[in-house]
Structure formats: structure tokens, C-alpha cells
């Protein structure tokens, strides 16, 4: 263990990766990975040119989510704006807009949205529908002199654990888990490779160390480093991004230890089957990307094909994400998260036992 710490911190190129890299990556990912729609660029085509149509344009322009950037009476020009991604949405007001609504009838409005990014398009349409509904209620009140509402169910929605629906509160805890997984896989996968390339592997083989003792000496330093990184990025998530932390820090520490059993075991297996550092790095990313995609970090597991959902049960990152978001946002404990803790314990013990047996075979 002492030798491993010396080798780990003696390399000047490794020190920034241990301290600066997770902090920088958390800041970058924390700002980049978001689904919040803040600035929707809108192009307007007003064929009516009346006070009523102007009120509708002002309703879009006064909203902080929308920004009217272009006005045009040429449909082809508006299509080119969408094609070149200069605007996100086009609103066309027909010539008989004012005349129709003054009669108390329903006036059609055409909204064109760039659907190349389907998720963003759906959010933009939903925001537009909300704005139009508010405009309708306001205009009916001005037209008839009293408040009139549609006959509909009065849904009063309360969002728990993330009242403002900030996607940062959802993604940043997941980024913390992903960074810990990536860094531990990367460093552990090169632990035995470093001994092979430096020519000290034969010396370690002839020592009276048991394979389990050798692996403990190799992994305990990385457990300490990973827990230290977890503390750093958690503090940064709370203080910098203002992500609420409502649960137990001790429970988060325990969950990280159980998670590290799996990631360190996979890293050790990669290290035993690889001959060079380049092979170890490539194999690490071969494991890291499926873990990331099948964890529910971005795409809900329930939306995946049934066969793929079965594979996610072998992914330890899946369980850690549930735990870390539950601790951060909900403040829940073992009474709720025990299935995830149990699954990570079983996976960790199985994977670590396999890593020990694999290394034992390499000693023979």
C-alpha cells in the first residue's frame, strides 16, 4: 500500500488527474448536461398586423423563455431560418386572426418547430401551448369584461424534491457517480500493468504475499483516493451548483465503498488481461460507455427494450444513481434504498471474488 501511494503521487502527470480533473469535469458537465430550455429563438410572420396580433407577438417577446429575433412575411425566408438553425421556432399569424377572435370563434395559429432534436422540440411546443393558453384567458377577460375560463379539470400540481424542475439537480449527482466510476476504472486497470512494464512483477510473484493480500494492497489506496474525490466533488456540487443534500453523508460513504468493490474488481480484471497501458485504457472505455448508457443517467431504463433492461441489472452504476439521487434530493435512508444496497453488495462480492481468482490463475 505504501509503495502504491508513492508511485501514485510521484508521477507529476498523475497528480492533476487525481485532484483537478474531477473538479474541472464536474464544473463542465454540470453546466453542459442540462435539458432546461432557457432561450427559444422565435421568428414571427404576422399576416394580420392588428393590435390583437401585436399583443400575441408581445406575449412571446415579453416571456423570458422566448426571444423574437426575426420578422418576415416570406414563408421561404422563414423556412431557411429553420433550415440554417438561426431560429428554433416559427409562429405564423393568419390574416383573419383578429376578425375571427372578435367573433368569439377559434382562430388557428401555425407553429413550426425544428424537430431535428425531438426532445427539445417537444419542450418548446409545450411552452408555446402554455403561453397561448395564458394569452387566451387574458384576451377573453378583455373582450367580455369578466374572467372566463375553459371547462376543464383544475389540476394543481406540486413537484416534490425538485420544485423548480432544475435538471441540474438531477444530473449533477449522477455526474458525481460517473466521475468516480471512470477514474477508479482507469487507475485500477493500470495497477498491475505498471508492475509488468517496470519489471517488478516477477519480484512480487516470488514474495510470500497471497493473491488476496496483493490485491488488497493494490486496491485500498484507490479506495481512499476515490472516497476523497467523492468528498471533493460532493462539496463542489453543494456549494457551486447549490444541489440540495438532504440525506446522510455516512450512508453516501457506505454506498460509494460498495460501488467501488465492483469498479475496482473490473479494473483489476482489465489489468490482468491487458499487456500494455494502451490496451488497458481502451478496454476501460469499452466498459465505461455501456455502464454509462445503461445506467439510467440520461435515458430512462423503463424506455429501453425488455432484453436490454435485463442487462442493466448487472450494472452497478444503475443502483448507485438511485442511491445518490435519493440521498441528495429526497433524504431517504436504508428503509427505502436497501434493495439497491443489497444488489451492489452482491455484485461487488461476486466481481471482487472473480478478480481475486483471476489473478490467482495468473500467478500459477
N, C-alpha and C positions, 0 to 999 in steps of 0.2 A: 504493500500500500504506500509506504514511504517513497519507494522508488518510482511508483506510478505518479504520485503527486509531483516529484521532482521533474520527471520527464514531461509532464503535462504543462507545468508553468515555466520550464526552462526555455521552451520554444517561443521566440518572440512573435511568431506568426499566429500562434495558438491563443495567446492571451487576449487579443481583441475579440476573437470568436467567443470566448468564454464570458466576457463581461459586456462589451459594447454591442456585439452582434444581436443578441436577443432584444436589447433595449431599442436599437435602431429599427429592427424588423417589426417590433410591436407598434412603434410610432407610425411607420409607413403603412403597415397593414390596417392599423386602427383607423387611419384616415381614408385609405383606398377602398377597403372592403366594406361597402355600405350599399343598402338598397333604398335609402331615403331619396326622394325626389325633391330637390330644392329649387331648381331653376328650369322651368319649362319655357322654351322659346316658341312664341306663337306668331304666325303670320295671319293677318286679317284681310278678308275680302268682303267689303261692305257694299253690296249692290243696292241697299235701301237708302242709306245716307239720310236718316231721320233722327230726331232726338232719341227715339226708342233704341235704334240700332247703336247709337253712340253710347247710350247707357250700358248696353251689353258689352261693348268694347272696353269701356271704363271699368266695368266689373272685373274683366280679365286683367286689365293693366294695374288695377289697384290691389289685386291679390298678390301676396308676397311669393306665392309658388309660381305664378305665371309672369312672363315678361314679353310684351308685344314688341317685336323687333322689326317687323316688315308690314307694309300695307301695299296691296296691289289689286287691280281689277282684272288682271290677266291670269286665267287659270293655268296656262302653260308655265308662266313665271313662278307660280306657287308650287307647281309640281317639280320644277327644277330646284327650288329651295329645299324641298323634302329630299330630292334625289342627292343633292350635294351636302346634306346634313347641316344646312345652315339654320334650319328651324326644326323643331320637334313635332309641331302640330299646326294644322291649318284650320281656321274657322271661317266658313262661308255663310254669310247672312243673305237670304234671298230678297229680291226686290219688293215683294209684298209682305215683308215681315211686320211692319208697323200696322198696315191695314188689317192684317189677319188677327193680330192680338187685340186690336182695338174693338174688333167684333166679338171678342170673347172666345175666339177659336184658337186651336193649337197651331202654332207656326213651326215649320221644320227648320232645323239648322244643321248644316253638314259639318262634321268634324273629321278631318283626315289626320291620321297619326302614323308615324314611321313605325312599322311593325317588324323591322329587321331585328329589334330587340324586344321580343314579345312580352317579357316581364315588365319592362319599363313602359311599354305601350299600354298595358292593362292598367297600370297605376295612373298614367296620365289621363286615360279615359275616365277612370273612377273620380279623379279630382275634378275633371270637367263637369261630370254629372252632378257632383256636389255643388259646384259653383252655380250651375244653371238652375238647380232646384232652389237655391237661396235667392237667385235673381227672380224666379217666378213668384215666390212668396212676397217679395218686396214690391214687384210690379203690380200684382193683384191688389195689394193693400193700397197702392197709389191710385189704381184705376177705380176701385169701388169704395174707397174711403174707410174700409174696415178690414180687419185681419181675417183672411180666409185661408184655410189650409186644406190639403188634399185628404180625402178619406183613406187613411192608411193606418197601419199598426204603428203606434208610438213606441219605437224601440229606444230605450235609454241605456246605452252601452257603457259599462265600466270595465276598463282594462286593468287587470291586476299585474303586479310585479314589474311592469314596464308601462306606466300610464301614458307617456308621450310617444310610445311605439318607436323609440330610438333604436335603429338597427345596430348601432354601435354597442349598446348594452347586450345584444345577442351575439355579436361576432367577436368582440374583444376577449371575453372569457374563452371562447373557442380557439382564438389565436394563441392565447397563453398555453393551452394544452398542446396545440400543434407544434409550437416552437420547442417545447420540452421534448416532445417525441423526436423531432427532426435532429436536434443537437445530440441527444443521447444515442440515437441510432448511428449518427455519423462518427462520433468519437469512439464508441464501443466497437464499431465494426473495424476500426484500425488498431485496436488494442493489441491483438496477437500478431497482426501484420507487421507492426513496428518491431516486435521481437524477432520475427523472421528476417526482416530486411537488415536489422542491425547485427544479426548473427548471434544473438544471445538466447535464442530459443532452445538450442541444444543444452546450454548450461542450466536452464530452468527444468528441462526434462530430467536431468540426472540428479536434481535435488530431491530430498525426501518429501517435498510438497505433494500432497494429494491433489487430484484434479479439482475437487471441490474447493480446497484451500486456495489453489491458484486462481480459480475463477472469482472467489470472494475478494482476493487481493486486487484483481483487475476491475471488479465492478463497484466495490464500495466507494472508491474515490469519485467515480462518476455519479453515484447516488448522491453524495454530498454536494458535488458541483451542481447537479440538476435541481436539488432542493434549494440551493442558494439562488439559482436562476429563477426558480418559481417564485421565491420571495421577492426578488427584484422586479420581475415583470408584473407581479400582482400589485405591488406598491405603486408602480407606474400606471397600471390600469385604473387604480382607485384615485390617485392624485392628479394624473394628467387628463385622463378621459372621463373621470367622475363616474365610473361604473360603480353602482352600489354594491357593497359587500355586507350581506345581512346574516351570513352563516358563521360556522365555526372554522377558525384557522387551523385548529388541530385536526379536524376532520378532512380538510383540504390537504394537509400534510400527509395524513394516512392514505388518502386516495392516490396521491402522487407516488408514494412508495409502492403501492400495489401495482400501479400502472408501469412503474419503472422495472418491475420484475419481468414484464412481458417485453418491453422495448430493449432492455439490456440483454435479455436472452436472445432476441432476434439479432441484435448487433453482434453478439458473440458467435452465433452460428454463421453469420456472414463473414466474420473474421476468420473462422476455421476453414471455410470453403474457398476463400479468396487467396490468391497468391501475391497480389500487389495491391497498393493503396488505390490505384485507379479502378481495379475490379471491385474493391470494397465500396468505393463511392458510388459507382454505377449500380451495384446491387442494392445499396441503401435506398437510392431514389426509386428503384424498382418496387421496393416495399412501401416507401413513404407515400407515393402518389395513390395507390389503391386504398391505403389506410385513410388518406385524406378524403377521397371521393366517396368512400363507403361508410363514412362516419356520421353522416347527417349534418356536417358542418355547414354546407351550403344547400344541398338538395335533400329534402325530407326522405327518410328511409321508406315511409309509407307509400311514396310515389314511385318507388323502384319496382322492377319486375319481381315476382314472387321468388324466383330462383336466386336472384341477387340478394334479396333480403335475408335469405338463409346464410349467405356468406358473411353478412355483416355481423352475425353473432360471434364470429371468430376475430373480430376487430376490437382490440382493447380501447382504441380511441373512441369508439361509439359509446362505451359506458362512462369513460371519463368526462365526455362532453355533457352528458346528462347530470353527472355529479357536480361538475364545476359550475354549470349554469344554475343548478338547484341551490348550491351553497351561496353563489354570488347574488342571485336575483330573488330567490324565494326564502332563503334562510332555513331550509329543511335539513333534517338530520338523518340518522341511520334508520329511524322508523319509516322513512319514505324511500331512502336510497339503498336499502340493504340488498335488493336484487342486483343492482349494478356492482356493489362491493363484492358480493358473492361471486358474480361472473368474472370480475377482474382477478379475484383470488384464485379461482380455478384455472383460468387461462395463464396467470403468472406462474403458478406452481408447475403446471404442465410444461410450459415453454422453458422455464429455467431448468427443470429436470432434464428435458431433452437437450439443452445446451451443455449441461454437465456430462451427460452420456456421450454426446457427440465429441466433446474434447477428450474424453477418456479413450475413445477409439483412436483418436489421432496420436495419443501417446504410445499406443502399442506398436 
